[in-house]
Amino acid sequence: MKTFSLRIVAPVFAASIAFSPLQGGGQTAIDSVISKIPENVIKEIRRDPERSIQSLMTFAFSCNDDGIVTEECYTTVRSIQDAQMRVRQAESLLFMDLNADGSVSTEELKAYNRTQEPRRQSQNTLAFLDADANEDDVLTIVEMLQFAEKRISKQGRAIRGRVVDGIMNMDIDGDGKVTTRELVEVVKAVSG
């Protein structure tokens, strides 16, 4: 029986994993799982299997201490990631609120931009214009949060991990849990 060994290094988990392919379903189960994984995830795994396994393991261990991903913990971690992304997007605008009144005026934007490099100045200005929904040249907290939601829906799915988006489809044995062993088996099968 062929064994597979991979050195996995992630912020939360560092170990060597060596094992035989999962028992039971064999190659048919893995092929069935692979057919459910989104094509962009397959491409990402094939492009860089080592990085993919690190991303998957990092996600698995951020989801649960034992590295087993269930639908409940997957949903919880994704909600936390969305909240963190929302905060980062709004935070970038709040840095411009120089007088801490809960809104950002064009004067504050200009003053803030004077401390930034040219590329960042243009990014700040574009973000300000995009976030100013009512076009009154003042950003309110509500507009900042709406901007953050808009950014998340527009680019969040791509940014937050193309590989982990297909993680729940990697349940080879169909028990509703994705183990680290299953993650490695899927990456190994996809990457050839």
C-alpha positions in Angstrom: 0.0 0.0 0.0 1.4 3.4 -1.0 1.9 5.9 1.8 2.0 9.7 1.7 4.1 11.9 3.8 3.8 15.7 3.9 5.4 18.3 6.2 2.8 20.7 7.3 3.7 24.0 8.9 1.0 26.3 9.9 0.8 29.0 12.7 -1.4 26.7 14.8 -0.1 23.3 13.8 3.3 21.9 13.0 3.8 18.2 12.5 4.5 15.4 10.0 1.6 13.4 8.7 2.3 10.0 7.2 -0.5 7.6 6.5 -2.1 5.3 3.9 -5.1 6.4 1.9 -8.4 6.4 3.8 -10.0 3.0 4.1 -13.5 2.3 2.9 -14.4 4.3 -0.1 -11.1 4.3 -1.8 -10.4 6.2 -5.0 -14.1 6.3 -6.0 -15.0 8.4 -2.8 -12.1 10.8 -3.4 -13.1 11.2 -7.1 -16.7 11.9 -6.0 -15.4 14.5 -3.5 -13.1 16.2 -6.1 -16.1 16.5 -8.5 -17.9 18.7 -5.9 -15.0 21.0 -5.3 -15.2 24.4 -7.1 -12.9 24.6 -10.2 -11.1 27.7 -8.7 -10.2 25.6 -5.6 -9.0 22.8 -7.8 -6.8 25.2 -9.8 -5.4 26.7 -6.6 -4.5 23.3 -5.2 -2.8 22.2 -8.4 -0.9 25.5 -8.6 0.5 25.3 -5.1 -0.3 22.1 -3.2 2.0 22.9 -0.2 0.4 26.4 0.3 -3.1 24.9 -0.1 -2.5 22.3 2.6 -1.1 25.0 4.9 -4.2 27.2 4.2 -6.5 24.3 4.8 -4.8 23.2 8.0 -4.7 26.7 9.3 -8.4 27.0 8.7 -9.1 23.6 10.2 -7.3 24.4 13.4 -8.8 27.8 13.7 -12.1 26.2 13.4 -11.6 23.5 16.1 -8.7 22.5 18.4 -8.7 19.0 17.0 -8.5 20.1 13.4 -11.9 18.6 12.5 -14.2 20.9 10.5 -17.9 20.6 10.9 -20.6 22.7 9.2 -21.3 24.5 12.4 -17.6 25.5 13.1 -17.1 26.3 9.4 -20.0 28.7 9.5 -18.8 30.3 12.8 -15.2 30.8 11.5 -16.5 32.3 8.2 -18.8 34.7 10.2 -15.8 35.7 12.3 -13.7 36.2 9.2 -16.4 38.4 7.6 -16.6 40.5 10.8 -12.9 41.0 10.8 -12.9 42.0 7.2 -15.8 44.4 7.8 -13.9 46.0 10.7 -10.7 46.3 8.6 -12.6 48.0 5.8 -14.4 50.5 8.1 -11.2 51.0 10.1 -9.3 52.2 7.0 -11.9 55.0 6.7 -12.0 55.7 10.5 -8.3 56.6 10.4 -9.3 59.6 8.4 -11.7 60.9 11.2 -9.1 63.3 12.6 -11.4 65.1 15.0 -13.1 61.9 16.2 -16.6 63.1 15.6 -17.7 59.9 13.9 -17.6 61.3 10.4 -15.0 62.1 7.8 -15.1 65.3 5.8 -13.3 66.1 2.6 -11.0 68.4 4.6 -10.1 65.6 6.9 -9.4 63.3 3.9 -7.1 66.0 2.4 -5.2 66.4 5.7 -4.9 62.7 6.2 -3.7 62.2 2.6 -0.9 64.7 3.1 0.7 62.1 5.4 0.4 59.3 2.8 2.4 58.2 -0.2 0.8 59.1 -3.6 -0.5 55.7 -4.4 -2.2 55.5 -1.0 -3.6 59.0 -1.4 -5.4 57.9 -4.6 -6.7 54.7 -2.9 -8.0 56.8 0.1 -9.7 59.2 -2.2 -11.3 56.5 -4.3 -12.5 54.7 -1.2 -13.9 58.0 0.2 -15.8 58.7 -3.1 -17.1 55.1 -3.2 -18.2 55.1 0.4 -20.0 58.5 0.2 -23.3 57.1 -0.9 -25.3 60.3 -0.7 -22.5 62.3 -2.2 -22.5 65.1 0.4 -18.7 65.0 0.9 -19.0 63.7 4.4 -18.8 60.0 5.4 -20.9 58.9 8.3 -20.4 55.7 10.3 -23.4 54.2 8.6 -21.8 54.9 5.2 -18.5 53.5 6.3 -20.2 50.2 7.4 -22.2 50.1 4.2 -18.9 50.6 2.3 -17.4 47.7 4.3 -20.3 45.4 3.4 -20.1 46.4 -0.2 -16.3 45.6 -0.3 -16.8 42.3 1.4 -19.4 41.2 -1.1 -17.4 42.5 -4.0 -14.0 41.1 -3.2 -14.3 39.2 0.1 -15.0 35.8 -1.4 -11.9 36.0 -3.5 -9.7 37.4 -0.8 -10.5 35.3 2.2 -9.2 32.0 0.8 -10.0 30.4 -2.5 -8.9 27.1 -1.1 -11.0 27.0 2.1 -14.2 27.9 0.2 -14.5 24.3 -0.9 -13.5 22.7 2.4 -16.9 21.2 3.4 -16.9 19.4 0.1 -13.8 17.5 1.1 -15.7 15.1 3.4 -14.5 11.8 1.9 -16.4 9.4 4.2 -19.6 11.5 4.3 -19.8 11.8 8.1 -20.3 15.6 8.1 -16.8 16.2 9.4 -13.7 17.0 7.4 -10.6 15.7 9.1 -7.0 16.8 8.5 -6.5 13.3 7.0 -9.2 13.9 4.5 -7.8 17.3 3.6 -4.4 15.8 2.9 -5.9 13.0 0.8 -7.9 15.4 -1.3 -4.9 17.7 -1.9 -2.8 14.7 -2.8 -5.4 13.3 -5.2 -5.9 16.7 -6.9 -2.3 17.6 -7.2 -1.4 14.2 -8.6 
